[in-house]
Amino acid sequence: MLVRLLREFLRPHTGLLVAVIVLQLVGTAANLALPTLNARIIDDGVATGDLALIRRLGVIMLVISLGQVACSVAAVACGARAAMATGRDVRHALFSRVLSFSHREMNTYGAPTLITRTTNDVQQVQMLVLMSSFMIVMAPMFMIGGVIMSLREDVGLSAVMLVAVPVLAAGVGFVIVRARPLFARMQEVIDRLNLVIREQIVGVRVVRAFTREAYEGARFDDTNRDLTDVSIRVGRLMALLWPLVGVIMNLASVAALAFGADRILGGHLQVGQLTAFLSYLAMILMSVMMASMMLVMAPRAEVSAGRIMEVLGTDPSVTQPEHPVTELAPGGRVELDRATFSYPGAEQPVLRAVSFTAEPGTTTAIIGSTGSGKSTLLNLIPRLFDVTSGQVRLNGVDVARLDQELLWSRIALVPQQAYLFSGTVAGNLRLGRPEATEDELWEALRVACVDDVVRDLPQGLDSPVGQGGTTFSGGQRQRLAIARAIVKRPAVYLFDDSFSALDVATDGRVRAGLRTVTGEATVLLVAQRVSTVMSADRIVVLEDGEVVGFGPHEELLADCPTYADIVDSQLALR
């Protein structure tokens, strides 16, 4: 998964990667040349007192060092740009794919894990690319070049490398094998922590209302403790790495000095050559360390890449048709023809063979007991779900054949949970029609009976809106969401229990105002209150996912026992 992800998203940045490789090659070659020059200064300059040679070689080393620094800085800059651009592209791809998901995919994954995959998981892959751009060339160059240059200095001391490198590789491999499953566990716990935090923030009022602060605090503590425990276990393993490398490098240096001293006394080796050999030995072991760092990062990045590719590889169940219908007659005639819908894995369908027609210029209300499928039915019209069987048609055309943008341009949906985006009141109202004038915004606010609320705000239409609309009450959010739908002036209005937070008087005024602006449009509304639906032209009565009544209020009272029971129960409560 990691290779597939990198191959796909690194391809546009090939130029930067080539530049990194070239710069790293030059910089590493310069680094490898320095110990040899230093050995010449010691053996040919210091030992013989040749100051001219010392100065000349010193200047050469200075120039090489400056070049090596310049190459390293340029390589870091190119690598960082490539890594950040890759992270940007992966996040964009993830966000675009999530936006294409239907309710089915959103329910399958859930918001917490999608947030983690778009942020933390992408960051792990991004960091791997960043570190790889520095080390992917440097480590093998240091290894190969260090071996060659150390053999040039003295073949006899190479036995130290034959022991030190395998021992170091084995120690690093042990750490990596133990750490990999812990990284996968860590990402799962981060998902769960995000879930708990999100639930508690969104439901903070419910938590307080039921005095569950202690319980929710314990839930958070348990999850937080799990993450802490996993992180500590990973940290302990990682903490072994540096001491392990340090011990092996120091033992190798001591061994090289011990064997080197005997060879110097025997006249087979010079002091400068031993110094150069120690430098190359350090480079070789450092290359193993760099490779081990990559191998340590790779397991976590591999887990994250798998989670990212899982989302990118999920095809939305609601897709653009291969040959979409791009032209549609005016109006918004909605027909459901034996529409049936089942959630994945469900034993029974939520809706069964639902058939009715909603004509332009009419209001069709949908009522039924909780869980009867009212909201699901409404969501079938804009294709938030696709029917399992049957058809949903707009102006005689199956919505599954319509171009999605064309379909959505004809429909305005006010969801059950009214949601406002952070920004301004005007920005939220213009969501469906950016070119709407201020007069049209105020007219929509007046129809929704919320114009007085906005006028009382310090900045009027330019007043800020908190994320989700937290700066407004529940009823104000609902009315602002209704005003947003009115600004769009669609052919079909869908109100999913959009009047539940309004008192009966305000409900009546809003619906009366809506009749003045929806005269030629098709209106479908889901409601729980009989007072909201009784004035509709037609009422659809649902029971256990089936239509058990369809007609005006008076007719249903006489012919539909289910509707009569609902009316009686609400009137009895009064």
Buried (B, 14 or more C-beta within 10 A) or exposed (E): BBEEBBEBBBEEBEEBBEBBBBBBBBBBBBBBBBBBBBBBBBBBBBEEEBEEBBEEBBEBBEEBBEBBEBBBEBBBBBBBBBBBBBBEBBBEBBEEBBEBBBBBBBEEBEEBBBBBBBEBBBBBBBBBBBBBBBBBBBBBBBBBBBBEBBBEBBEBBBEBBEEBBEBBBEBBEEBBEBBBEBBBBBBBBBBBBBBBBBBBEEBEEEBEEEEBEEEBEEBBEEBBEBBEEBBEBBEEBEEBBEEBBEEBBEBBBEBBBEBBEEBBEEEEBBBBBBBBBBBBBBBBBBBBBBBBBBBBBBBBBBBBBBBBBEBBEBEBBBEEEEEBBEEBEEBBBBBBBEBBBBBEEEEEBBBBBBEBBBBBEBBBBBBBBEEBBBBBBBBBBBBBBBBBEBBBBBBEBBBBBBBBEBBBBBBBBBBBEBEBEBBBBBBBBBBBBEEBEEEBBBBBBBBBBBBEBBEEBEEBBEBEBEEBBEBBEEBBBBBBBBBBBBBBBBBBBBBBBBBBBBEEEBBBBBBEBBEEBBEEBBBBBBBBBBBBBBBBBBBBBBBBBBBBBBBEBEBBBEEBEBBBEBBEEEEEEE
